[in-house]
Amino acid sequence: MRAVTLRVSSEQGWFGPFHRGVVESPDVSLQALHELRLLDDGSTVLLYEYVGSRAAAEQLAEECIDGDDAWQTGRIDGNEWMFAHAEPSGLLRSLLGLLGTRRIAVDWPVTFRSDETAEVTLIGDDEELRRSLGDVPESVSVSVERTGEYRSESERLLAELTDRERHTLAVAVELGYYRNPRAANYADIAAALDCSTGTVGTHLRNAESKVMQALSGREECRDTESALPTSR
């Protein structure tokens, strides 16, 4: 099973009206689009995750989402969410068209970058993925960030670590270093690994830095193998 990760932008519009408003706002930024569905009447439902002022997000929703459509905001597990029901933009129509005609799937969520582009990962076989890229309208700008065998999010995160970083992290987790409260310290991990506490600290800091950068979407993408509630 293959995957291709794309960086996408479009002159036809954004990932829904809320995204359009956020692009122009200094108070709210989008993190991800977790859900996108096309309804029988041609409208879409979207579930966004954002950071910033909820009041500002609700004001944007009032201004950007048409009166006949609906939106809701909420805070879940410390994260801010926006549900929206709206007419699809040109970019969303293009994406939904690919999903409706090609044997491919989206690896949700779609993540948003600071340069106002979105990162989308498509899953399928090589031939279907190549054909899908050929079907993208000229008005949608697409660049291939990476291709290769599909891996789950946890696998992708761990793949960024060296063998020593991965092993040190695994031992730290097993011994309870990341429990709250902590059940182990550097000395305990060093004893289990037969190394110095300084080595443990170096490996864990490197591993934590790579994982956190990847989770926050700030890590530079690298090419790999293959070509290719308040409510309304």
N, C-alpha and C positions, 0 to 999 in steps of 0.2 A: 504494500500500500504506500503510495507516494504522496508527497505534499509539496506545495509551492507557496511561499509567503510573499505577498505583494505589498508594495506601498502605493496607495491609491489616492488620487485627487480628481476632481471633475469640474468642468465649466458649467455642467448642468445643474449643479446644486450640491448639497451636502447630505450627510446621513440624517435626514429629517430636519424639520424646522427648528427644533431645539438646538441641534448642532449648529445650524446657521447663526442663531442668536449668540451662542457661546463663543463662536469664533470672533465676534466683535465685542465681547465683554471682558473687562479686566478683572472681574470679580468671581468668575466661574470658569472652570476648565473641565473638559470631558476626559474621563479615564477610559471608558469602554462602552461598547454596545453589546449587551448580553443576550438580547432576544430581538428577533425581527420576524414578523409573520405577515403574510398577505391575506386579507380577508376576502370573502366572496364579492364584496361590493367594490373591490379595487383599492381600498384604503389599507393602511398598515398599522400594526401595533409594535411599539418599540420600548425596550427597557434599557435605560442609560444608567451608568454610574458616573458621578461627577464629584469634584472637590470644589469647595468654596462656599460662599454665602447662600443659604437656602432661600433667604428673602430675595436675593438677586436672581436666583434660579427661577423662583416663582414669578418674578416680574418679567423675566425673559419669556417664560411660557405664556403669560398673558399677552405679550406683544407679538410672539412669533407663531403661536398655534391658533388656527382659525377658531372663531366662536362656536362652530358646530362640532368641533373636535374636543377631546377631553385630555386632561393630564392629571397626574397625582405625584406628590413628592413624599418621601419617607426616609427614615434613618434606620438601617438594619446593620447590626454588628459593627457599629461605628462608622459605616459608610453611607453616603448620601445617594439616593436613587430617584430617578424620574421615569415614570411610565407615561407614554404619550400615544394617542390615537390620532393619526394624521394622514393626509394624502402623501404618497411617496414622491420624493424628488426624482430628478432624472437619473442620478447616481444609483438610488435604490431600485429604480425600475430596471436598470442595467444588471445589477446584481441579482435581483429576483428572476430576471429573464434567463440568466445563466443557470440558476438553480432549477428552473423549470424545464430546461431543454437539455442539459448535460448531466451525465451520471457523476456528479461531484457533490461534495458536502463542504460546509464551512466549519472550521474549527473555532467555535465560539470561545471567548468573546472576540469581537473586532476591537482593536485597541487604537487609541488616538495619540498622535505625537504632537510635540510642541510646535512643529512647523505646519500644523493644520491639515496634515495628511493622515490617512488611516492605514493601519497594518491589518491585512486580511490573509488568513491561511486557508487554502483550498486543498481538499483531500480527494484523491481518486487515482486512476491509473495514468501512466505517462501520456497516452494518446488522448484521453479525455481532457487532461489538464492542458495539453498543447492546443487542442481545439477550442477550449474555453478562452484561452488568451487570445486566440484569433478572432473570437466573437466579440471582444470588448470594443465598444464604439470608439471612434477617434476622439470624441469629446471627453473621454475618460482617460486620464494620464495614469499609466501603470508602469512600475519598475519592479523587476524581480529582485527580491532581497536574498532569498536562499531557497534551495530545493534539496530534496533528499527523501529518505525513508521517513514516513510519519512516526513521530514519537509523542507520547503524552507529555503534558506540561511538566510533571515531576521528572520524567526522563530527560527532557530538554534542559531543565535546571541543573541536574546532576551531571549532565554531559559537559557542562562548562568547567567542572572541577577537575583537578589532577587526581591521579589515583591516591596520592597521599592525603590530599585535602578531603577527598570523599571518605577514605577510611577513618581519618581523624574525626570527621563530622559524625560518622556512624557510631563510633565508640562514645563520643560525647553525648549523643542522643540516648544510647543504650544505658549509660551510667547515670543519666538524669541531669546532665548539665543544663538542659534547656527547660527543665520543669520549673514550676513556680510554687514554692521556693525551690532553689537549686538543691539537687541531691549530690552534686559532685563539683569539683573544682579542677583547675589546671593540673594540680599535683596528682589527683586521682587518674586523670586521663593519661598523663605522662607515665605513671606507673603501669597502666594497662598496655601502653604502647612501647614501653621501654625506651623512652626518649626524654629530652629535657622539657621543662615547662615552657621555655622560650620557643621551642619548636612547635609545641601544641598551640601556643598563642598565635604564631605566624600562620599556621595552617588554618586555624579556625577563623582568624580575621580575613584571610584571603577568601575562604569559602563563603563567609557571611557577606562580604562585599560583593562577590559575583552574584550570589542569590538575590540580594536586595536590589542590585542594579537591574537584574533581569525582571524582577517582579514589578519594579516601578517603571519599566519601559524605557530607561535611559541608556541601556547598554547598546553599543553600536552593533548593527546586524552584520553578520559575516556570511558570505557565500560559501556553500559547501559543495558536495559532489553534484554531478548531473547538470545538464543544461536545461535548460529550459528558460398620619397622613393629612396633608392639605390637598384638597382635590378640586377639580372643576368638571 
